Amino acid sequence: MSGPAPGSPGPSSDRIIRIQHLTKVFREKKRSVTAVDDVSLDVFHGEIFGLLGPNGAGKSTIIRILTTLMQPTSGTAWVDRYQVTRNDEEIRGIIGVCPQNSTLDVELTAYDNLEFYGKLLNVEERILHDRVMQLLEMADLTDRAHMPVRTFSGGMRRKLEIVRAFLHRPLILFLDEPTIGLDPDSRWEVWQQIEKLNSEKTTIILTTHYMEEAEKLCHRVAFMDRGRLIALDTPENHKRAIPAGDLIEIGIETMHEGLLPAIMATGLVKSVEAKDNRVIISALNGSRVLPSLIAVFEKFSMPMTSISIRSPTLEDVFIHLTGRKLDAGSGKNSTAGGRQKP
Amino acid sequence: MIRGAIAIFTRDFKKFLSNPFVIVLTLFMPVMYLVIFGNAMGGAITHIPLGVVQDQPYTTETPLFTAAVEQLKNFHQPDKPNVFDVTVYSSEEVAKLALSQGRISAAVIFPSELSADRVVRVYEDSSDYMVPSLIEGGISAAMAGTGSSNPVAINRIYGNVDYIQFFGVGVIVMAIFMTTMMGGAFALIRDRELGIIEGYLVTPVKRSSIILGTIGSTTVRAFMAGFIIFIFDILITGVMVRRMEDFLLVLAVIFIASIGVTSLVVALASRFSTQQEYASTVAFFNLILFMTSGAFYPTIGMPGWLVWIAWFNPEAYTVHALRSIILRGQGIGVIGTDLLALCIFSTFAIILGIATYRRTLE
């Protein structure tokens, strides 16, 4: 696989993708939809970078532009040392792509699918067979190598498609919603595989609208909403940015009117509310305030039916950033994606 | 039970009504069958080109010759145009040359003497369907009309050609069209529907390689289909190819037709996003092209507007070229025009196919 030539112009060595003021507007008749709205970001060499957002947030459009399937309306992006608007063929030689919708030929066997793509991806003939077998083993599909893909489960197909994108050892692997529609077991297996590929120093860009996926896999996460980049950081820093901190939920049987003011009076919590036989308290460090809270409950002789402390998730971060839940789509425009302009 | 049936009925009907293009073509097809099939198969064969010669030694036109030519020129069925277009040739050699080159369907040689026992010799192209029997019937009627009792000797220059042999050559062309229109194009549309083509686009493979690979594979399939039917024709219908150069010429015609038709079909398939729309359109194309190709019935028997379509129909040139080689043993001299037309068609189709397909890859 050809890497950047020594001394060649382009991004500094640690930045493998640079996106600058990228905008994509879809026009249809008199209607125009901004799918990507002035997005700028960098992706570093060797990281797993997540684009997180609801359906229609513009994640797949960015992937399509970076993989040269689509031209931006304005702005530009560099993949390694190549510009997406100029060097599309060079870019296709150094990337591997696993699109959202399957592009496997289900009538061919797993082996034939990989061998065929190996030829399209210019993998040398003499190492092709070994490489295919190696990847089939990586995907745990060795025993199914010569069975047609149509007999495979969703998870097996997805794993096959991901290793197919890795046939030519690309510098960057794009995975567009790699686990969409998979059951929890298959999803876990795909995650394992992605981590395995990343351990071979491949930069991985994945889009997802599953927060736990981003949380588990990604070194850095960019939140997208309605075509815009709304936040970019590591999952830990994202969570720290939430002022509410940890959430403590305490189950109760009866309510005492003095309870909530007494909890606030401890001075350790940020907010408290009662809801459906539960008291929900937010505090910066949940485990440290818990003994004081228990003391308050004892003072009012109120039995507690349950206690839980939860750290904020990326979902909470998204709610904090946008005021909406992740799976609620991007508001009214969720089907078209992005913001609408008249 | 009824509720479920009604739900399925409503869903199917809603889908049917949602595609006006398919509705129009589905209803239009039977009407087209009626008009094209009816006219192509049932037309009266008229204006058969006929050459007449008075035999040597030639001094002056004999009364028999003058009367017979007049009868032949005016021979017609009630309310129909004349059956023959008669050309008078100066010698038997010139008339036979015209016959061997396919410019006339028969040469009639009248004796130079008046005596009633002298034979009227007829050399006819026996490779066509219906035409030879019309010629023979016409000549008998003309002779009877002159009141002479000269015997008529019929020479079928290509032997007895059965309808299965006549039609078998047309089936070669049908095989080429079926393989590409049905097999190749459907596979292409399905690959696009399944996203397989999009998968190619994120690999370093060149757009031109995708086009070359697609057109190449379908062309080879079409060529193989045409070739296999050609072999079947030899084995089943008993047609003979006597010379190696004729055999190679047949392969060349099949190949040029295959690449042209494939490119045209790739262009068509690129314009349709669903298999259903493509299927409706291609059924229409298939009907009009095959019916006017002369594969079933001589184009000479079709009404003017269908003959006009045949002028632009690559299948008609392919059928004519193959019949000239396989049934008549004619060479490049006779099929030159067909080859030129096929080459022009194929070049145009390749350009169109590449341009249209490339647009779907951008």
Interface residues (C-beta under 8 A of the other chain):
Chain A: T67 T68 L69 E89 R92 G93 I95 V97 P99 N101 S102 T103 L104 D105 V106 Y117 L120 L121 N122
Chain B: L194 G195 I196 E198 G199 Y200 L201 V202 T203 P204 V205 K206
